[in-house]
Amino acid sequence: MIEAARVALFGDHKPVDTLVGVETLAHPGCLLEVDAIAVIGS
């Protein structure tokens, strides 16, 4: 399911990702937590 969503979004480009199972998230009631770092320019 996750791989199908990645292919739909990114196509052949496969950015690195990490999935980590945790007992609780930072905010109670949340089902998903996303942390991201973006690099703009070079």
N, CA, C and O atoms as a GROMACS GRO file, in nm:
protein
  168
    1MET      N    1   0.082  -0.118   0.000
    1MET     CA    2   0.000   0.000   0.000
    1MET      C    3   0.087   0.126   0.000
    1MET      O    4   0.061   0.218  -0.078
    2ILE      N    5   0.188   0.132   0.084
    2ILE     CA    6   0.275   0.250   0.089
    2ILE      C    7   0.354   0.261  -0.041
    2ILE      O    8   0.368   0.371  -0.095
    3GLU      N    9   0.405   0.150  -0.092
    3GLU     CA   10   0.484   0.153  -0.216
    3GLU      C   11   0.399   0.201  -0.333
    3GLU      O   12   0.448   0.276  -0.417
    4ALA      N   13   0.274   0.159  -0.341
    4ALA     CA   14   0.186   0.204  -0.450
    4ALA      C   15   0.165   0.355  -0.444
    4ALA      O   16   0.162   0.421  -0.548
    5ALA      N   17   0.150   0.410  -0.324
    5ALA     CA   18   0.134   0.554  -0.309
    5ALA      C   19   0.261   0.628  -0.349
    5ALA      O   20   0.254   0.734  -0.411
    6ARG      N   21   0.377   0.572  -0.313
    6ARG     CA   22   0.506   0.635  -0.352
    6ARG      C   23   0.522   0.638  -0.503
    6ARG      O   24   0.566   0.738  -0.559
    7VAL      N   25   0.488   0.528  -0.570
    7VAL     CA   26   0.499   0.522  -0.716
    7VAL      C   27   0.404   0.622  -0.780
    7VAL      O   28   0.440   0.690  -0.876
    8ALA      N   29   0.282   0.632  -0.727
    8ALA     CA   30   0.185   0.727  -0.781
    8ALA      C   31   0.233   0.871  -0.766
    8ALA      O   32   0.209   0.954  -0.854
    9LEU      N   33   0.301   0.901  -0.658
    9LEU     CA   34   0.348   1.037  -0.631
    9LEU      C   35   0.480   1.069  -0.701
    9LEU      O   36   0.494   1.175  -0.762
   10PHE      N   37   0.577   0.976  -0.693
   10PHE     CA   38   0.713   1.004  -0.740
   10PHE      C   39   0.750   0.935  -0.871
   10PHE      O   40   0.852   0.970  -0.930
   11GLY      N   41   0.670   0.838  -0.918
   11GLY     CA   42   0.706   0.765  -1.040
   11GLY      C   43   0.833   0.684  -1.017
   11GLY      O   44   0.846   0.614  -0.917
   12ASP      N   45   0.926   0.693  -1.112
   12ASP     CA   46   1.051   0.617  -1.102
   12ASP      C   47   1.151   0.677  -1.003
   12ASP      O   48   1.244   0.609  -0.959
   13HIS      N   49   1.132   0.805  -0.967
   13HIS     CA   50   1.222   0.870  -0.870
   13HIS      C   51   1.187   0.819  -0.731
   13HIS      O   52   1.072   0.831  -0.688
   14LYS      N   53   1.284   0.763  -0.660
   14LYS     CA   54   1.256   0.705  -0.528
   14LYS      C   55   1.342   0.774  -0.422
   14LYS      O   56   1.454   0.731  -0.396
   15PRO      N   57   1.289   0.881  -0.361
   15PRO     CA   58   1.365   0.944  -0.253
   15PRO      C   59   1.375   0.851  -0.132
   15PRO      O   60   1.292   0.761  -0.114
   16VAL      N   61   1.475   0.873  -0.053
   16VAL     CA   62   1.499   0.790   0.066
   16VAL      C   63   1.388   0.814   0.167
   16VAL      O   64   1.342   0.927   0.184
   17ASP      N   65   1.346   0.708   0.235
   17ASP     CA   66   1.249   0.723   0.342
   17ASP      C   67   1.281   0.623   0.453
   17ASP      O   68   1.354   0.526   0.433
   18THR      N   69   1.225   0.649   0.568
   18THR     CA   70   1.240   0.560   0.683
   18THR      C   71   1.105   0.548   0.751
   18THR      O   72   1.038   0.648   0.778
   19LEU      N   73   1.066   0.426   0.778
   19LEU     CA   74   0.943   0.401   0.853
   19LEU      C   75   0.980   0.347   0.989
   19LEU      O   76   1.058   0.252   1.000
   20VAL      N   77   0.925   0.408   1.094
   20VAL     CA   78   0.956   0.367   1.230
   20VAL      C   79   0.824   0.348   1.306
   20VAL      O   80   0.744   0.441   1.316
   21GLY      N   81   0.804   0.232   1.359
   21GLY     CA   82   0.686   0.206   1.440
   21GLY      C   83   0.707   0.257   1.582
   21GLY      O   84   0.811   0.229   1.643
   22VAL      N   85   0.611   0.330   1.634
   22VAL     CA   86   0.621   0.382   1.771
   22VAL      C   87   0.492   0.353   1.845
   22VAL      O   88   0.388   0.331   1.784
   23GLU      N   89   0.499   0.354   1.976
   23GLU     CA   90   0.380   0.327   2.058
   23GLU      C   91   0.284   0.444   2.058
   23GLU      O   92   0.162   0.425   2.052
   24THR      N   93   0.338   0.567   2.064
   24THR     CA   94   0.254   0.687   2.062
   24THR      C   95   0.323   0.794   1.978
   24THR      O   96   0.445   0.791   1.960
   25LEU      N   97   0.244   0.887   1.928
   25LEU     CA   98   0.299   0.999   1.852
   25LEU      C   99   0.307   1.123   1.942
   25LEU      O  100   0.263   1.120   2.057
   26ALA      N  101   0.364   1.229   1.889
   26ALA     CA  102   0.386   1.351   1.968
   26ALA      C  103   0.254   1.414   2.014
   26ALA      O  104   0.248   1.471   2.123
   27HIS      N  105   0.150   1.405   1.932
   27HIS     CA  106   0.021   1.465   1.965
   27HIS      C  107  -0.084   1.356   1.978
   27HIS      O  108  -0.108   1.283   1.882
   28PRO      N  109  -0.147   1.344   2.094
   28PRO     CA  110  -0.250   1.240   2.113
   28PRO      C  111  -0.361   1.253   2.007
   28PRO      O  112  -0.403   1.364   1.973
   29GLY      N  113  -0.408   1.141   1.957
   29GLY     CA  114  -0.515   1.140   1.858
   29GLY      C  115  -0.467   1.142   1.714
   29GLY      O  116  -0.546   1.116   1.623
   30CYS      N  117  -0.339   1.173   1.691
   30CYS     CA  118  -0.285   1.173   1.555
   30CYS      C  119  -0.259   1.029   1.511
   30CYS      O  120  -0.220   0.944   1.591
   31LEU      N  121  -0.282   1.002   1.382
   31LEU     CA  122  -0.257   0.870   1.326
   31LEU      C  123  -0.126   0.864   1.250
   31LEU      O  124  -0.074   0.755   1.224
   32LEU      N  125  -0.070   0.980   1.212
   32LEU     CA  126   0.049   0.987   1.129
   32LEU      C  127   0.130   1.108   1.170
   32LEU      O  128   0.074   1.214   1.195
   33GLU      N  129   0.259   1.092   1.176
   33GLU     CA  130   0.349   1.204   1.204
   33GLU      C  131   0.453   1.206   1.094
   33GLU      O  132   0.513   1.103   1.063
   34VAL      N  133   0.476   1.324   1.034
   34VAL     CA  134   0.571   1.338   0.925
   34VAL      C  135   0.676   1.441   0.963
   34VAL      O  136   0.641   1.553   1.001
   35ASP      N  137   0.802   1.405   0.954
   35ASP     CA  138   0.913   1.499   0.970
   35ASP      C  139   0.984   1.508   0.836
   35ASP      O  140   1.006   1.406   0.770
   36ALA      N  141   1.019   1.628   0.795
   36ALA     CA  142   1.082   1.644   0.664
   36ALA      C  143   1.192   1.748   0.670
   36ALA      O  144   1.187   1.842   0.750
   37ILE      N  145   1.291   1.729   0.585
   37ILE     CA  146   1.397   1.828   0.564
   37ILE      C  147   1.402   1.856   0.415
   37ILE      O  148   1.413   1.763   0.335
   38ALA      N  149   1.395   1.981   0.377
   38ALA     CA  150   1.399   2.018   0.236
   38ALA      C  151   1.525   2.101   0.209
   38ALA      O  152   1.563   2.185   0.290
   39VAL      N  153   1.587   2.078   0.097
   39VAL     CA  154   1.703   2.155   0.054
   39VAL      C  155   1.662   2.235  -0.069
   39VAL      O  156   1.616   2.178  -0.168
   40ILE      N  157   1.679   2.365  -0.062
   40ILE     CA  158   1.644   2.452  -0.173
   40ILE      C  159   1.773   2.508  -0.231
   40ILE      O  160   1.856   2.561  -0.157
   41GLY      N  161   1.789   2.497  -0.361
   41GLY     CA  162   1.911   2.544  -0.424
   41GLY      C  163   2.023   2.442  -0.412
   41GLY      O  164   2.000   2.329  -0.368
   42SER      N  165   2.141   2.481  -0.451
   42SER     CA  166   2.254   2.388  -0.441
   42SER      C  167   2.380   2.456  -0.393
   42SER      O  168   2.484   2.392  -0.379
   0.00000   0.00000   0.00000
